[in-house]
Amino acid sequence: MTVLIDPWGSLLIENYERLIGEFGLTSFSPLSLPNPNRMMRRGVVFAGKDVDVIAECIKKKKPFYALTGIMPTGDKIHLGNKMGIENMVYFQQHGAETYVLVADLEAAAARGVSLEQAKQRALDFHIPAYLALGLDPKKTIFYFQSENVEVIRIAFEAAKKFTHNEFKAAYGTNDPGKVMSALTQIGDMLFPQEEKRMPGIIPVGIDQAVHIRLCRDYMRKAKDKKFMTLASLYHKFMPSLDGSSFKMSKSRPESMIELPEDASAFTRKIKNAVTGGRKTLEEHRKKGAEVEKCMVFELLKQHVVEDDRELQKIYEEYKSGKMTSSEIKQLAIEKMTHFMDDFAKKVEKYRKQVDTLKFIRRM
């Protein structure tokens, strides 16, 4: 049975290994890239495609690009966005020419958000938030889809290479808005190669893999364009805090943490999260926690404990029963409080610098 991934939905993924085979990906090893970041070291990044090409660029200091996007449909982002940005930061620090697009055309076509609303949200919050999470404002190139005619031109060229049936096979629908969104994303992913012929990498959650696969299909069909490699890197989802889903979802707001979020809100959510604790304290001290079932430990592992030795100590104390579920929750609350405070300060700092950033405008 084919796995259909809906990039606009909130898919429950039960078997990441199955997806590797289904999408023709390669299992990711931390040895694939130099000085791997937290997610790469800990197995949160689990798959990729042509990552070896990018590793070679890094090793030999050859030009390559990394690209990600902003979907300006709300005034917050989520932990999945954070993961993608942190991987972008990794590639930027290892020499990537870094592009961040604001998907205002996609937001209009697929989500009904006006271009004016999208622009205001991006400038007021999303762009400062991406910088607050580690992107270097001096080394990051921004653009709005609606202000980049090259992106639109590539999208129209790609449109001539696909049929309605191909879109339906890829997405389960050929809704015109989503078709236009997918084509515009092809324009985004290949636009940096119009600036300079070089390989690129797109770090995303696995739910976005279908967009990259469609783009690679277009590249194969447009051999005369002589596009260079488009690599991809995939991270797992942060599970819902109640343990009911492999992905935090806006449909279950009490089981997801957004950025920014009030301390009272994320404290309540962490306190109500599923842990690996036993039924009684006596049993917990005797048998230790079932760490693999603990959503709080997953939160620490994926997002707020940077040092591997510190994480290992937490794991060992919790696994042995020395640390209780209430104690690991309190630790997570303290770590998240520090992170949120730092995030809020940096967003405010970069909000004041938006006018100094490098934007591409080609009308």
Residue, then its C-alpha position, 0 to 999 in steps of 0.5 A: m500500500t502506498v503511503l500518501i503524505d498530505p503536506w497540508g494536513s496532520l498525518l499520523i506516521e507510525n513507521y518512519e522506516r517504511l517512509i524511507g523505502e516508500f520515498g526512496l530516501t536514505s537512512f541518515s547517519p550522524l557521520s554523514l555530516p561534519n559536527p552534527n547538531r543536536m537533532m542529527r546526533r540524537g536520531v531526530v533527523f532520520a532520513g535524507k536524499d543526496v546528503d553526500v553531495i552537500a557533505e562534499c560541498i562542505k568538506k571542499k568549501k564549494p558553494f551550495y544553498a539551503l532554503t526554507g519557507i515561512m507560512p504566514t497564516g498565524d501569529k505563532i510558530h510551532l516546534g516543527n518550525k523550530m526544528g527546520i530552522e535549527n537545521m538551516v542554521y547548521f547548514q548556514q554555519h557550514g557555508a550554505e547560501t541561505y534563503v528564506l521565502v515568505a509563502d504569501l502566494e501559497a498562503a493566499a491560494a491554499r489558506g485564503v490569507s491575503l497578501e497584505q495580511a501575510k506580509q504584515r505577519a511575516l514582518d511583525f513576527h515570523i522573520p524576527a522569530y526565525l532570526a531569534l532561533g539562530l539564523d544570521p541576519k547578515k547571511t540570510i536572504f529573504y523574499f516574498q513569493s509575490e515579489n519574485v517574478e523568477v519564482i513565478r516563471i519557474a512555476f509556470e515552466a514546471a506546470k507544462k511538465f505535469t498532468h492533473n493525474e500526476f498531481k492527484a497521484a502525488y497529493g490525493t487531489n488536484d484542487p487548483g489552489k494546491v496545484m498552484s501552491a505545489l508549483t510555486q514551491i518548485g519555483d522556490m526550491l530552484f530559484p537559487q540555481e537561477e542566481k548561481r548554479m550550485p547544489g541545494i538542500i531543503p531541511v523539512g519534516i517528512d510531511q513536506a517530502v511530496h513537494i521535494r519529490l515533485c520538484r525532483d520529478y520536474m528536474r528530471k523532465a527538464k534536462d535541458k535546464k541542467f539543474m544541479t542536485l537538490a538534496s533533502l534532509y528529514h526530521k521526525f515530528m515532535p509527538s503530542l504531549d498526550g501521547s495520542s499522535f506522532k505529531m503535535s497538531k493544532s487540532r489538539p491545542e492542549s497537547m502542543i507547545e507554540l512559540p511564543e506561549d505564556a508560561s502558565a499555558f506551557t506549564r499546564k501542558i507539561k504537567n498534563a503530559v504523558t510520562g514513563g512513570r510507573k503507577t506508584l512511587e514504590e514501583h517507580r523506584k523499583k523498576g524505573a521509568e519507561v523512558e521510551k513512553c515519556m513525552v516530556f523526555e522527548l521534549l527535552k531530547q528534541h528541543v531544550v537540552e543541548d548538552d548530550r552528557e546532561l541528557q544522558k544523566i537525565y535518562e539514567e536517573y529517570k530510567s533507574g527510578k531515581m528521578t520521578s515523573s514530577e521531577i522530570k516535568q519540573l525540569a522541563i518547565e524550568k528549561m522551557t521557561h528559560f528558552m521562552d524568555d530568551f526567545a521573546k527577547k530575541v524576537e523583540k531585538y530582531r523586530k527592530q532590525v527587519d528594515t536592515l535585512k536583505f530582501i529580493r524584490r523582482m517585479 
